[in-house]
Amino acid sequence: MQLDFALLNGLTKFPCGLLIPQHITEQGLVDLLEERAQADSSKQRDLQFVRGMRMTGMIEEERTIDGSTRKGFLVSFEGGQKVWTQYLIGADGSRSAVSLVLNPSTFSLT
């Protein structure tokens, strides 16, 4: 993945970013994913970003979509919402609930 550091022009005399605010990093990733989804119209309808919700559980689940079986995750959130996804990005910090669920042997919340 490439990020365009031109957004730092005028903000720093250094040619690379040592620290980029989270909101700029997130927007760069969202823009990149949306651009790729638009290039492949079959993926565009599946693109969804969920932020500000606390995950409470996740189970692996297969679903049939457009005649083919796909592996994914059924993710549960506080408030009872559920989302099925093939890809899950856990950007919830060093005490990642997502990472704990995906690989409990290597993470601890204590």
N, C-alpha and C positions, 0 to 999 in steps of 0.2 A: 504494500500500500504506500502511496506517496501523498504527502501533504504539502501544499503550496505555502512556503514560508514568506511569500511576498507580502502577506498581511503584516509582517513585522517591519516593512519599509517605513522609515520615519519614526519608528518607535525605539530602534536600537541601532548602534553602529556595528554590531556583530552580525556576521552572515548566517548564523544559525540560531535556532531557538533553544535555550537551555531550560526555559520554563514557559509553558503556554497555559494560560488559564483554562480550566476545565470546560467552561462554556464554549470557548473557541474550538477546543479539541472535539467536543461533542458535535458541534455544528459542522465541522469538517467531515467527521465520520458520517453524519446523517446525510450531508450533501453528496458524498461519494456513493453511499448505498442507494440513495434515490436516483442518482445519475445512472448507476448500473442497472437498476430495476427498470428505468425508462428505456434503456437500450434493449432490454429483453422483456417485451410486453407480457410474456407468460408469467414473469415473476412480479410484475408491478402490483397486481391485485393482492399479493401475499405479503407485501411489505407493511410492517406495523411496528411502531416504537411505543414501548410502554415505560413510562418514567414515574417516579414518585409513588410507587406502590411497593409494599413490603410482601415479599414472597413468603408463603407459609408451607409450601410443599411442592413436590414435583415427582411425577412418575413417568417412566418410559411407556410410550403407547404408539402403536402402529395405526395408521389410518389409510383408507383408500381414497386417493385424490386423482381425478381424471383417469381412472382405470388402473392406476398403479399403486402398489402398497408402499407407503413411506414411513420410515421410523421418525419419531419425534418425541416431544415431551408435553405432558399436560401439566401446566404450571398453575398452582393455586395461590391466590393473594388474599391478604386481609380484606374483609368485606365480602368474601365469597366469590369474587370474580375468578374465572378460569380462562386460560388462553392455551391453545395447542400450537406448538411451534416446532419446526425442524431445527432451528438454530436459536441458541440462547446465549446472550452475552451477559456475564455477571460482572458488572462494573460497580460493585457495592463495597469496595474497599478491602482492607487487609483481613477483616473478619467476615469474609464473604460467605453468605448463606448459600449462594449458588454453588460455589466451590465445595463447600461442606457436603452438600447433597450429592454432587457429581462424584466426589472422591473423598469419602469420610475418613479414610485411613491416613490422609496427609494433612488434614486441617483440624483445628480445635477452636471452639469458641470460648474456651475457658482461659 
